[in-house]
């Protein structure tokens, strides 16, 4: 008998939607993956914690770390305490550092399995320094140094996150060169730089000292060129594939381009036959089994199989990351709820309320069409529960 659910349509009527069978992607893999691939992982809130959700982050640590184990089982690296984990939108620096500590500890406890370790890279920024309290470039440098020192003390690898405070106080490209030059000259291991566009965070408008993306790229490339041995790669999250392609052609040898383009990741990862992008993506949290399966097919030389798996996920990702893009975390957590990685749809800061009922219903349809609902019956039951709370 077909599995169906009543879903709202844009015209405010309800439709009887028939679910497709799951594609049955493996929950773990020992196959090699074609690219370096990080999933920027979400955090799981504790829905029973006492406190005010808008003010105090309450984390379900067991479920949060269990989700990282799920990503490692699939051969994916974890990009920890990034914007997907609600960094700057509910997750403060002390809690971020505790998340990093626990994640690194869990990775170390796994040791090496099948010749592969659990890879973690950790977000270091300046978010403990409120932008309005930043007065000088030296304030920004000290804030970066404080977080980097704390992460390096845990033997963590660094993702150097964009800084709202720097965007506020910098007078031009030279100030960015000064900050990044100082930080890169000190780091213990090569870092991943993160260029996060203002569609993800409006406070980062004009990053690298200009609103002109080509000029901004020149500044970033100049910094990378000066400190190439200290740069593993750069993740750009501009949702502009042409800018990414241009930039990856200009990177120094040995410096990776990590795509953060949640609209065009499939073609950017596949590459143009000469150059390709590696991956550091929030959407890989939501589609991890499909992403791992696709990258394994690509490693086998089966590009058609790669696209067969990944192409149907792109409409879902474009929906989750649609404007206002900064609210994409809601869709990522909703996918984790539908697929049984957590038993509730509660987020730190009440962020589960940032997307409409219509948005969540369309997300459900697109996830089903991509074969991403691991247990369609459970997913339908959970979707129905959320709809009931929202009056349907």
N, C-alpha and C positions, 0 to 999 in steps of 0.2 A: 504494500500500500504506500502511496506517495506521501512524503512528509511535507506538510504545509504549515504556513503561519500567516496571520493577518497583519499586513504592514500598511502604514499610511502612505498615501501618494501626495504629490505636490498640490493637487486640487482639493485636498482635505478629505477625500474619500479613502476607503480601505480596499485593498486588493488581497486576494488569496494567492500567496506566493508559494510556489513549489520549489523545494530545495533540491539541488543536485547532490549526487554522492561525493564524498570527500575524495581527493586525489590520493590520499594515503602516503604522503611524504614521510620518510623515516624520521623517527624522533632522535636518532643518533646516527653518526656515520664515521667510518674509519677511512673513507675515501679522501684522497688529496683534493684540495680546492685550487682553482686556477688563479686566484688572486689573493692578496692580503685583504682580509675582510673583517672589519669590526662592526658589531651592532652597538649603537648607542642605546644603552639599556635603561628601561624605566624603573622606578621604585614602586613598591607596593605599600600602600597606606594601611595603618591599623584602624579598622573601622570602629573598634570598641574602646579605643583609648579615650581617657578623660582629658578634656582640654578644649581649646577653641581652634578648630581646623584652620581658620584664616591666619592665626597668629603663631601656632606652635606645630612644627612638623612632627607627626607621629608615624613611625615606620614599622611595618611588620618585617622584621629583619629576617626571619626564617624564610618567608615566601620571597622576599627580595633576593636573597642569596640563592634560593632554589631556582629562580629564573635565570640567574647567571650560569648555574650548573647546566641548565637546559641549553643555553647558547654554546657553552664549551663542549657539550656532548655532540653538537653539530659541527664542531671544528671552527666556530666563529670566535674571534676575539671580542672582548668586552671593552667598550669605550665608557669609562666609569665617570659618574658625577658630571655628566654633560647636560645640555639643555633638555634632552629627552627625560632625564631624571628630575626635571622641573627646577634645575639650577637657575636661581634668580626669579623663579615663579613658585615659591613655596619651600624650596630646599636651601637652607642657609649654609654658610661655610662650616661651622662646627659639625653639623649633621652630614655634610658632604665628606668631611675628613673621616668621620666614623664609617660612612659607607665605603670609602676607599680602603680604610683599614680592614674592614670585614671582607671586602671583595679580594684584596690581595692575600689575606690569610686563607680564604677558601681556595684560591688558585694554587697557593703553595701546598696546601693539604692534598690536592689532587695529584701533585707530582707530575711525572711524565707518563702518559698513557698512549700506547701504540706509537711511540716515538714523537708524540706531540704534547706540549705543555698547555696549560690554561693561560692564555694571553690576556693581559689587562693593560690598558693605558688610561691615565687618570687626568681629569680636567683640573688645571691650575689656572686661577684667574685672580681677580681683584675684588670679588663681590662682597667681601667683608668690609670694604671701604665704600661707604655710600658715595655715589658720584658727586653729590652736593657738598660733601666734606673734603673732596680732593681739591687741593689748592695749587699744587705744583706737579711737575713731571716726576720729581723725586718721591712724592707721595705715592704715585702709581708704581714706581720701581720698587719701593719698599713693600708695597702690598703684594706684588708678584713674588718678590723674594720670600716673603713669609710663607705663602702657600707652597711654593716650590720646595723650600727647605723642609716643610712638614711632610710632603709627599716623598721626597727623596730619602728622608729618614726612615721611611717604611719600605725603601727599595722600589718605589713606584716609578714607572715611566711616565713622562709628562706629555699631555696635550695642552699646549699653551693657548688658552681660550682668549677670545677678544674681550676687551675691557671697556665697560661703560664709563668708568672714571677717566680712562685715557681719551676716549672719544669726547668727553666733556672738556678736558683741560688742554688738549693738544692744540697748538696754533697752526700746525701744518705738517707736512711729511717728515721734516727733520726731527720733530719730536717723537714720531713713531720710530724712526731709525735709532734715535738715542735710547729709547726704552727697550726695543727688541735687541739692539746690539749689546746693551748691558746684560740683559737676561741670558741671551744665547752664549755670551762669553763665559757664563758661570755654570751652566747646566752640566750635570754629570754624564748624561746619555743624550743622544740625538732625540729631538722632540718632534712632535707633530704640531705645526701651526694651524690655527683655525680662523678662517675668514668667514664670519657669520654675517649674512646680509641683513639689512634692516627690515625685510619682510619677516624674519624670524624674531628680531628684536629692534624695535624702532629707535631705541637709545643708541644703537650702533650706526646710525646714519652718518655718512661721510667718513667711514673708517679709512685708515691710512692717510688721512689728512685732506681728502677731497671727495666730492660727490661724483666726479668723473671716474667711472670704473676702469677705463684704460690707464689713466694716470695713477689710480690706486694700485693697479696691477704692477705698473712700473716700480712703484715704491716697494711693494712686497717682494718683487723679484730681485730688486737691488739688495734688500736685506738678506734674502736667501742666498744670493750669490756671494755676499761678503762672509757668510757663516755657514756655507753648505755642509761642512763636516758635522755641524751641530744640528742639522735639520734632516730628520728622517723623511718628512714629506709635509705637504700642506693640504688640508681639507678645505675646500671652498663650498659654501652653501649659499649660492646666489640664485639658484633655479634658472640658470642661463647656461645652456650647454655650450654655446659658441664661445663664451668667455672662458669656460673651463678648457675647451679644446685648445684655444689660443695659448692659454697659460701653460698647459702641460707640455706644449711644444718648446716653450722657452725655459723650462726648468733645467737646472744643471744636472749633469749625469749623476745618477744615483739618488736623486731626490724624487720621491714618489708624489704623484697626484692622487689624493684620496677624494673620490667624488662624494659630495654631500648633496647632490642634486636628486631630490626625492621625486622629481618629475621625469627625469631622463636617464636614470641610473643604468637601465639595461643596456642601452646602446653605448653609453660611456664606458661601462665595464667591459663590454665585448671589444671595444676599440675599433680602430680603422685599418687594422692589418699591420700598422707600424707602431703606433702608440696606443696605450689603454690607460684607464684609470683603475686604481684599486678602490676599496670601498670603506667608508666610515659613515654609516647611515642610520638614522632613526627608524626608517621603515624596515630595516633588517630585524629590529626587535619584533615587529608585528608579523613578518613573513619569514621568520628564521628557517623553518624546515624547507620551504620552497627555495630560499636563497642558497642554502647549503647544497640542495639537490642540483640546482642550476649550475653552481660553480663547479660541482663535481663532474657534471656533463661536459662543461667547457674544458676542464682539465683532461678529459678523455678525448678531446678534439671534436666533440659533438656540439658545434655551435647551434645547429638547428634545435637540438634537444634543450640547450640553454635557453633559447628564446621561447620555445614551447612552454617551458615552465615559468619563466620570468615575465614574459610579455603580458599575460593576463593579470599580473599583480600591479602593473603600472597604473591602470585606471583607479584601482583602490588607493594607491599611494597618492595620486594626484587629488583624490577626493579628501583623504585624511589631511593633506598638507595645503588644502585650498585656503585662500585668504579668509579671515586673518590667520596667516600661517602659524603664528605663535601659539595658537590653540591646538596644534596637531597632537599634543601629548594626550588629549582626551581620547582621540581615536586609537592611539597606540594602546592605551590602558584598556579601552573597551574590547579590543581584539584579545588581549590577555584574559579578560573576564570571559568572553565567549568561548575561548579555547581551554578553559579550566585551569589556567595558571594561578588564578586567584578566585576566591568565592564571592567576590563583591565588586561593585563598580563605584568605589569610593576613592577619591584622590586627595592628596594634601592640598590645602587651600580651597577645597570645594571645587576644584577644576573640572570635575565631572559635569558641571553645569555650563561649560563654555560652548558646547555644541548643541544644536537643536535636535528635537526628536526626529525631524525629517532627515537631518544629517546622519544620525545613527542608523536610521532605517536604510538609507542608501548605502552606507558602509556595509551593513549586513548583506545586502544584495550583491555588492561587488566582491566581498570576501567569499561568498558562496560561489559566484561565477568563476572565481579564480581557484576554487577547490581548496580554500585555506581554512575551512571550518573542520577541525580534526574530528569532531563528533557532532554531526549536524543535529541530531536529536537534542543533545545538551545545549548546543548553541541556540536552537529555536526556543527551548524552554527559558533560557536566560534572557533572550531578546524579548520574549513575551513578558517576563517579570519587569524588565525596565520600562516597557511600554505601559504596563499596568500602573506603575508608579507615576508615569507621566499622563495618566488619564485615559488610556486606550485599553 
